[in-house]
């Protein structure tokens, strides 16, 4: 009775295992050490042409419906190494399966054959293929977009970027991906305000638009960027990322600056015309009127009082000299004659001495012994930038000393003006309302050069203008 019970229990367990295997819908094949068929699930018949009478036969003659799958060879390799094998295989009708070959261990852990399973992963592969196509489609769109785009992880490391980003900021993918955004491009992205905004994108699901950032290139070009960011869920890696879009608005900003500069120039021109009209009216007109009256009285004085006649002539001569001096002053302020007649070096020396005399600020000049050969337009641009530098120092620097240097550096002429004043606020250097500095930069830019203004470490400001000599 006890033996009968154990037999029934064993039969029940065997039936349970058979039903379990059949219900999994997994093609499973059991082989003994001689690679003969011990049992198989019904799903195996979809992979190998087996029938119940094939139990006990070797699997070597049987061909699977898979490409490049030799069951006997796969099973023998696992029996030899006792290392399970797993790989994706494709069926002849285009389906996909996960092939697993593992040693069959008996209850006493003795190797007693091989178990082979074929798991249908066709739906998984279909989803993977769809995801890959969607990713390729999205990447194609991203690469087509002209604006630079960056994907950041939650630690602000660069996950990926489009080619526009790499080209625009002169970076290679291998040098950028995996690195913190704040460490690339000589840390020019490491702006506290930008960091604060990015830190809120993922935790608080916040987006931001229109954050303005100034970016300096190694060749001293400066561009204005507009940044937008939002949270993006990456299903392929199961996490959230930050998409950062970058728009170069330098040209837009430049047009606005040029418009402001043009308006300022119109205002200055009108102010200068008003000043000249006042000078002519108050000085020249008054002097000429006085001369006209004196001339009308000369015949009477010459006849009646020779001494008074001589005195009036002397007074008229002095008035004429004063009037000519006023004319010379007006002409010089419009354009120094010395610049045309004696050159840039003499003009700078004259302007520096005039400034020192009027302001009391000591001007120290370091000028070349010989004139630097350049066309009149370039000489005028250098001189006007020099004048504007002196004007800025007089208005804002509160300096007591200025050092002026003019030199030729290879194929460039360099003007440097340094003062010991209170220095300049970095925010003002590129502020849109700093029209004097903007005009200086525009003069240099029109000649293929540049103007750089920076605060010195201890005190004072340094203005450097560099333009090609031709």
Helices and strands as residue ranges (DSSP letters): H 2-23, E 27-31, E 37-40, G 42-46, G 52-54, H 71-81, E 85-90, E 96-105, E 111-120, H 122-144, E 148-152, E 158-161, H 163-168, H 173-176, G 181-183, G 185-187, H 192-203, E 208-216, E 222-234, E 239-248, H 250-279, I 280-285, H 286-304, H 306-334, H 337-341, H 344-359, E 362-366, H 376-392, I 393-397, E 401-409, E 412-419, H 426-429, H 435-446, E 450-455, E 461-468
